[in-house]
Amino acid sequence: MLLAWTTAHGNALSVLRLQNVYGPGQSLNNPYTGIVTLFAQLARSRRPLPVYEDGRIVRDFVFIDDVVESLAAAVERPAPYPRLLDIGSGVATTIHDLARQVAELFDSPEPTVVHKFRDGDVRAASCDIESAMTELSWLPTWSLDKGLLALLKWMDGRTEA
């Protein structure tokens, strides 16, 4: 629909496919908003983090500031043709590795692989950000380590978290 509308009206179309976005401002109470905050909440309570399947589920975690920069870059550099750009960190991370990093930050117990499965869960979801880097002159600047520290600092300032 967007392609048809933009073509009919002579407008540019940029579709940015955001990967797993996390960071300050994210809901800490909604279990559907992200595994990063779920793990952080559990680790903060010194509870073991449950890692589903075999722990090798892959995601690309992108910090909110990098997402905002990509959106601004897309507006500043309108598409001369319809384009679809992946926005992520460009780094594939297993859920088990994420859980280990979060647990270590809180000195909580080692994550536990629980071999449970969720219907509809995608085994691997990461992306190639090369076209976004080229077309938008954009580059993510937040590593997962740096982003986790910023998220945890924000969470520490929240009284209801």
C-alpha contacts under 8 A as a table, 3 or more apart, distances in Angstrom:
res1	aa1	res2	aa2	distance
1	M	4	A	5.15
1	M	5	W	6.11
2	L	5	W	5.12
2	L	6	T	5.97
2	L	13	L	7.54
3	L	6	T	5.29
3	L	7	T	5.94
3	L	13	L	6.93
3	L	82	P	7.21
4	A	7	T	5.23
4	A	8	A	6.05
5	W	8	A	5.16
5	W	9	H	6.20
6	T	9	H	5.18
6	T	10	G	5.74
6	T	11	N	4.67
6	T	12	A	6.21
6	T	13	L	6.38
7	T	10	G	5.12
7	T	11	N	6.29
7	T	12	A	7.77
8	A	11	N	7.90
12	A	78	P	6.46
12	A	79	A	5.18
12	A	80	P	6.12
12	A	81	Y	6.06
12	A	82	P	6.21
13	L	78	P	7.88
13	L	79	A	6.08
13	L	81	Y	6.78
13	L	82	P	4.68
13	L	83	R	6.28
14	S	74	A	7.18
14	S	78	P	7.58
14	S	79	A	6.11
14	S	82	P	5.99
14	S	83	R	5.00
14	S	84	L	5.99
14	S	85	L	7.42
15	V	83	R	6.25
15	V	84	L	4.78
15	V	85	L	6.19
16	L	71	L	7.88
16	L	84	L	6.03
16	L	85	L	4.92
16	L	86	D	5.82
16	L	87	I	6.34
17	R	84	L	7.27
17	R	85	L	6.04
17	R	86	D	4.73
17	R	87	I	5.75
18	L	21	V	6.99
18	L	67	V	7.53
18	L	86	D	6.26
18	L	87	I	4.87
18	L	88	G	6.30
19	Q	59	R	7.80
19	Q	60	D	5.92
19	Q	61	F	6.43
19	Q	62	V	6.49
19	Q	86	D	7.48
19	Q	87	I	6.17
19	Q	88	G	5.24
19	Q	125	A	7.85
19	Q	126	S	7.11
19	Q	127	C	7.64
20	N	34	G	7.37
20	N	59	R	7.02
20	N	60	D	5.98
20	N	61	F	4.76
20	N	62	V	5.90
20	N	88	G	7.50
21	V	34	G	7.84
21	V	61	F	6.00
21	V	62	V	4.96
21	V	63	F	5.73
21	V	64	I	5.90
21	V	67	V	7.62
22	Y	26	Q	6.72
22	Y	34	G	7.15
22	Y	36	V	6.77
22	Y	37	T	7.63
22	Y	61	F	7.06
22	Y	62	V	6.42
22	Y	63	F	5.27
22	Y	64	I	5.75
22	Y	151	L	7.90
23	G	26	Q	6.03
23	G	63	F	5.73
23	G	64	I	5.42
23	G	65	D	8.00
23	G	147	G	6.86
23	G	148	L	7.63
23	G	150	A	7.26
23	G	151	L	5.09
24	P	64	I	7.69
24	P	150	A	7.28
24	P	151	L	5.21
24	P	154	W	5.82
24	P	155	M	7.48
26	Q	33	T	7.43
26	Q	37	T	7.79
27	S	30	N	5.82
27	S	33	T	6.71
27	S	37	T	7.93
28	L	31	P	7.84
28	L	37	T	6.16
28	L	38	L	7.35
28	L	41	Q	7.48
28	L	161	A	6.45
29	N	161	A	7.97
30	N	33	T	5.76
31	P	34	G	6.80
31	P	35	I	7.94
31	P	38	L	6.63
33	T	37	T	7.86
34	G	37	T	5.90
34	G	38	L	6.46
35	I	38	L	4.94
35	I	39	F	5.95
36	V	39	F	5.31
36	V	40	A	6.14
36	V	98	L	7.74
37	T	40	A	4.85
37	T	41	Q	6.01
38	L	41	Q	5.22
38	L	42	L	6.35
39	F	42	L	5.18
39	F	43	A	5.99
39	F	49	L	6.18
39	F	99	A	6.59
39	F	102	V	6.77
39	F	103	A	7.94
40	A	43	A	5.10
40	A	44	R	5.87
40	A	102	V	6.19
40	A	103	A	7.78
40	A	152	L	7.45
41	Q	44	R	5.17
41	Q	45	S	6.51
41	Q	161	A	7.55
42	L	45	S	5.22
42	L	46	R	6.43
42	L	47	R	5.30
42	L	48	P	6.97
42	L	49	L	6.43
43	A	46	R	4.75
43	A	47	R	5.46
43	A	48	P	6.67
43	A	49	L	6.77
43	A	102	V	6.88
43	A	103	A	5.55
43	A	106	F	5.92
43	A	107	D	7.79
43	A	108	S	5.47
43	A	109	P	7.78
44	R	47	R	7.52
44	R	106	F	5.95
44	R	108	S	7.41
46	R	106	F	7.38
46	R	107	D	7.54
46	R	108	S	4.69
46	R	109	P	6.66
47	R	108	S	6.56
47	R	109	P	6.62
48	P	103	A	7.90
48	P	108	S	6.76
48	P	109	P	5.11
48	P	110	E	6.30
48	P	111	P	5.36
48	P	112	T	6.59
49	L	99	A	6.52
49	L	103	A	7.50
49	L	109	P	7.69
49	L	110	E	7.38
49	L	111	P	4.57
49	L	112	T	6.05
50	P	111	P	6.06
50	P	112	T	5.15
50	P	113	V	6.02
50	P	114	V	6.00
51	V	54	D	7.48
51	V	55	G	5.58
51	V	95	I	6.87
51	V	96	H	6.19
51	V	99	A	7.38
51	V	111	P	6.65
51	V	112	T	5.78
51	V	113	V	4.56
51	V	114	V	5.81
51	V	115	H	7.53
52	Y	55	G	5.90
52	Y	113	V	6.01
52	Y	114	V	5.51
52	Y	115	H	5.31
52	Y	116	K	5.09
52	Y	117	F	6.03
52	Y	118	R	8.00
53	E	56	R	7.50
53	E	57	I	7.52
53	E	113	V	6.98
53	E	114	V	6.65
53	E	115	H	4.13
53	E	116	K	5.28
53	E	117	F	5.55
54	D	57	I	7.44
54	D	113	V	6.21
54	D	114	V	7.65
54	D	115	H	5.78
55	G	94	T	6.69
55	G	95	I	5.70
55	G	96	H	4.70
55	G	113	V	6.08
56	R	94	T	5.12
56	R	95	I	6.27
56	R	96	H	6.43
57	I	94	T	5.35
57	I	95	I	5.64
57	I	96	H	7.81
57	I	122	V	7.85
57	I	123	R	5.13
57	I	124	A	5.72
58	V	92	A	6.03
58	V	93	T	5.39
58	V	94	T	4.35
58	V	95	I	6.16
58	V	123	R	6.52
58	V	124	A	4.55
58	V	125	A	5.89
58	V	126	S	6.81
59	R	92	A	5.60
59	R	93	T	5.43
59	R	94	T	6.29
59	R	95	I	7.10
59	R	124	A	6.19
59	R	125	A	4.92
59	R	126	S	5.15
60	D	88	G	6.05
60	D	89	S	6.23
60	D	90	G	6.70
60	D	91	V	5.79
60	D	92	A	4.99
60	D	93	T	6.06
60	D	125	A	6.66
60	D	126	S	4.69
60	D	127	C	6.92
61	F	88	G	6.49
61	F	89	S	6.20
61	F	91	V	7.65
61	F	92	A	7.88
61	F	93	T	7.52
61	F	144	L	7.04
62	V	66	D	6.82
62	V	67	V	7.11
62	V	87	I	7.75
62	V	88	G	4.93
62	V	89	S	5.00
62	V	142	W	7.65
62	V	144	L	7.60
63	F	66	D	5.53
63	F	67	V	6.64
63	F	89	S	7.81
63	F	142	W	6.25
63	F	143	S	7.98
63	F	144	L	7.62
63	F	147	G	5.95
64	I	67	V	5.01
64	I	68	V	6.27
65	D	68	V	5.10
65	D	69	E	6.26
65	D	142	W	7.89
66	D	69	E	5.06
66	D	70	S	6.23
66	D	139	L	7.91
66	D	140	P	5.31
66	D	141	T	6.63
66	D	142	W	6.82
67	V	70	S	5.08
67	V	71	L	6.29
67	V	87	I	6.96
67	V	88	G	7.73
68	V	71	L	5.17
68	V	72	A	6.28
69	E	72	A	5.13
69	E	73	A	6.09
69	E	138	W	7.53
70	S	73	A	5.00
70	S	74	A	6.17
70	S	87	I	7.25
70	S	136	L	7.35
70	S	138	W	6.29
71	L	74	A	5.12
71	L	75	V	6.44
72	A	75	V	5.19
72	A	76	E	6.17
73	A	76	E	4.98
73	A	77	R	5.98
73	A	136	L	5.54
73	A	137	S	7.41
73	A	138	W	6.77
74	A	77	R	5.17
74	A	78	P	6.01
74	A	79	A	7.71
74	A	136	L	6.03
75	V	78	P	5.67
77	R	135	E	7.86
77	R	136	L	6.31
79	A	82	P	6.37
79	A	83	R	6.67
85	L	129	I	7.33
85	L	131	S	6.40
85	L	132	A	5.37
86	D	127	C	6.25
86	D	128	D	6.60
86	D	129	I	5.53
86	D	131	S	7.68
86	D	132	A	6.43
87	I	127	C	7.62
87	I	129	I	6.10
87	I	132	A	6.85
88	G	91	V	7.74
88	G	126	S	7.73
88	G	127	C	6.68
88	G	128	D	7.97
88	G	129	I	6.56
88	G	140	P	7.50
89	S	129	I	7.56
89	S	140	P	5.89
89	S	142	W	7.71
89	S	143	S	7.50
90	G	126	S	7.35
90	G	127	C	6.09
90	G	128	D	5.89
90	G	129	I	5.68
91	V	126	S	7.36
91	V	127	C	7.92
92	A	126	S	5.58
92	A	127	C	7.75
93	T	97	D	6.54
93	T	98	L	6.82
94	T	97	D	5.20
94	T	98	L	6.38
95	I	98	L	5.03
95	I	99	A	6.12
96	H	99	A	5.02
96	H	100	R	6.19
96	H	111	P	7.38
96	H	113	V	7.82
97	D	100	R	5.08
97	D	101	Q	6.27
98	L	101	Q	5.19
98	L	102	V	6.25
99	A	102	V	5.20
99	A	103	A	5.97
99	A	111	P	6.09
100	R	103	A	5.13
100	R	104	E	6.03
100	R	110	E	6.71
100	R	111	P	6.25
101	Q	104	E	5.20
101	Q	105	L	6.35
101	Q	145	D	7.75
102	V	105	L	5.19
102	V	106	F	6.61
102	V	148	L	7.49
103	A	106	F	5.35
103	A	107	D	5.76
103	A	108	S	4.91
103	A	109	P	6.46
103	A	110	E	6.52
103	A	111	P	7.06
104	E	107	D	4.82
104	E	108	S	6.40
105	L	108	S	7.81
117	F	121	D	7.78
118	R	121	D	5.63
122	V	125	A	6.78
128	D	131	S	7.62
129	I	132	A	5.29
129	I	133	M	6.15
130	E	133	M	5.07
130	E	134	T	6.14
131	S	134	T	5.05
131	S	135	E	5.84
132	A	135	E	5.29
132	A	136	L	5.48
132	A	137	S	7.31
132	A	138	W	6.58
133	M	136	L	5.59
133	M	137	S	5.09
133	M	138	W	4.65
133	M	139	L	5.61
134	T	137	S	5.36
134	T	138	W	7.24
135	E	138	W	7.84
142	W	146	K	6.10
142	W	147	G	5.91
143	S	146	K	5.25
143	S	147	G	6.04
144	L	147	G	5.04
144	L	148	L	5.93
145	D	148	L	5.26
145	D	149	L	6.36
146	K	149	L	5.25
146	K	150	A	6.38
147	G	150	A	5.09
147	G	151	L	6.14
148	L	151	L	5.06
148	L	152	L	6.04
149	L	152	L	5.12
149	L	153	K	6.06
150	A	153	K	5.13
150	A	154	W	6.24
151	L	154	W	5.14
151	L	155	M	6.14
152	L	155	M	4.88
152	L	156	D	6.10
153	K	156	D	5.14
153	K	157	G	6.67
154	W	157	G	5.32
154	W	158	R	6.81
155	M	158	R	5.22
155	M	161	A	6.41
156	D	159	T	7.65
156	D	161	A	7.70
158	R	161	A	5.55
